[in-house]
Amino acid sequence: MASLIDDVLHRRLGHRPLAAKLVKYGAASAAGIVISQSVLITCLVVFDLPAITSNLIAVTIGAVPNYMINRAWTFSKSGTHSFTREVLPFWLMALLGLVLSTFAVAWADGVFDGNVLVLSATSVASFGVLWIAKFFVLDRVLFAPLAHAVEAETGQA
């Protein structure tokens, strides 16, 4: 399935790998949003959990498939996962998003009296703020080819 999508992207975007990667990143993010928002709404409506607790659970669960899809499909990485180069930095960025979204959701919960749609929109919007910056960190640092990472560290071109 991924090769069919890759073929379509190649036909549409030609030789613009950054644009194709950005489209894949957007699709992976959409999958993460569907998962995390489903969990958020389930926690709020079905389990009647507080907004902050629901957001914490949703972000944590949504980050796992987001990492896996981005690593394998968007950035074409396979093999063992480097804890220091990939996993830890990814989770630190997810934690930054979690902190930002938690503050935003807590604020929205107080202002809009627990309105589930407002809480969901606030959660998505707060991650949207970090979306582009995160892409470039993932592309240029976390999932950059090792040769490029070594060149960047040593200053060689």
N, C-alpha and C positions, 0 to 999 in steps of 0.2 A: 504494500500500500504506500509506504513512504517513497519508494522509487517512482511511482506514478505521480505523486504530488511533486516530487523533485523535478520530474520531467516537465510537468506543466509550468512550474516556476521558472525553469530554464528557458522554456519557449517564450514565456511572457516577459521575463526580465533580462534575457540574453546573458551577457557576460558581466553582470553586476552582482557579484557574490554578496556584497554587504546588504543590498536591497533584498535578496532572497533570504539571507539570514534574518533580517529584520521581520520579514513576513512570517517565517517559521517561529521566531521568538514571539510574535504577536499571537500566533495560533497556540503555542505552548502556554502563553499567559492566559488566553481565553479558556483553555482547559483548566488551568489552575483557578481561575475566577469561578467557573461553573462549580467546581468541586468545593472551594472554600465558601462560596455564597450558599450553596446547598447545605453545607454543614452549619454555617452561621444561622440561617433561617430555621433549620431543624432544631438547633440548640435553643433559639429564642422562642419558637412557637410550640414545638412538641414537648421539649423538656423544661420549658419556662426558666431557663438559666439566665443569670444576669448578663447584660450586654458585654461587659469586659471579659467575663469567663467564656462566653460564646465566641467572641472574637479571638481570644487566645487559642481555643480549640480549633477554630476554623482555619486560622493562619498556619498553625502547626501541621494540620492534616493536608492542606492545600499545597504547602511547600514541597512535600515529598514528590508527588508526581510532576510538579513544575521543574524540580531539579533533574529528575530522570529524563523527562522529555527534552528539556533544553540540552542536557549533556549529550544524549544519544542522537537526537535528530537535528536540532538547530546547529550545534557546534561539532557534530560528527565525532564525538569522543567515544572510545570503547575501551575495554580492558579494565584494569583495576582503577579504583577511585583513589586519587591522592587526597588524604585527609587534610594536609596542610595547604595544598594548592587549590583544591576544589571544594571539598565538603565544608570545612570550617569557614572559609570566606563566604560561601554561598549562604550558610546558616547565619553568619554575622549580618549579611545584607537582609536576610529574611527577618532577623531580630530587629534591625533598624526599621523595617516596614511594619513589624508588629508593634513596636513602641509608638511610631507615628500613628498607625491606625487605631491603636488602643486609646491614645489621647483623643483622637478625633471622634471615635465611637462614644467614649465617655462624655465628651462635650455634647454630641448630638443626642445622646440618651437623656441628658439633663434638659436640654433646650426643647426637644421635640417629644418628651415624655414617652420614650420607648417605642416610637413608631418604627416598626420593623423595616419598612421600605426605606425610610430615611437612614436608619442604621446600616442597612445593606449598601446604599448609595455612598454613604460616608466612608465605609470600609474600602470600597472599590476606588473612590476618588483619592483617598490617601495613598493607596499603592500606585495609582496613576502618576502621582507626583514623582515617584522614584523610578518609574518604568524605564525611561530613556537612559538615565544615568546607570541603572543596573545593567542594561544591555551592553553598554560600552565597557563596563568593568568585566562582565562575563566574556565578551568578545576579545578584548585586548589583554586581559590578565588571566582570569580563571581558566578559560578554555582555549587560550591562545596556543598555537603549536609550540612545543617545547623549544625548538630552535629559535623562534621569535622571542620567547621569554628569556633565553640565555643571552641573546643579542641585546635585549633591552637592559638586562642586569649588568652586562660587561661593557656596554656602550659601543659595541661593534655593529657595523651595518652589513 
